Amino acid sequence: MKNPEQTAQLMAEKEILSDFLLSQKLISASYNTFAGECTNPQLRSTFLNILNEEHDIQANIFSDLQSNGWYKTEPADQQKIQQAKQKFASAQ
């Protein structure tokens, strides 16, 4: 069993990583908007490169949270996946 100091340290780490993940989501959304609304091709390319880097950072943070059991996801229902595929395949 962990002592209170270890528990507090773990909580702080979880909260910090959760805050990082939220920040990365906001940063990525901003760079996505900047890239999409940029009229200069070179600047757009720069924004897209930065956006890709931000997505990599976000994925790493998400992976850290998930590997520690702090961000739990449930597997998708296979029937719902098939329904979504059929829906979007027929829309094309």
Stockholm file with secondary structure:
# STOCKHOLM 1.0

chainA/1-92         MKNPEQTAQLMAEKEILSDFLLSQKLISASYNTFAGECTNPQLRSTFLNILNEEHDIQANIFSDLQSNGWYKTEPADQQKIQQAKQKFASAQ
#=GR chainA/1-92 SS CCCHHHHHHHHHHHHHHHHHHHHHHHHHHHHHHHHHTCCCHHHHHHHHHHHHHHHHHHHHHHHHHHHTTSSCCCCCCHHHHHHHHHHHHHTC
#=GC SS_cons        CCCHHHHHHHHHHHHHHHHHHHHHHHHHHHHHHHHHTCCCHHHHHHHHHHHHHHHHHHHHHHHHHHHTTSSCCCCCCHHHHHHHHHHHHHTC
//
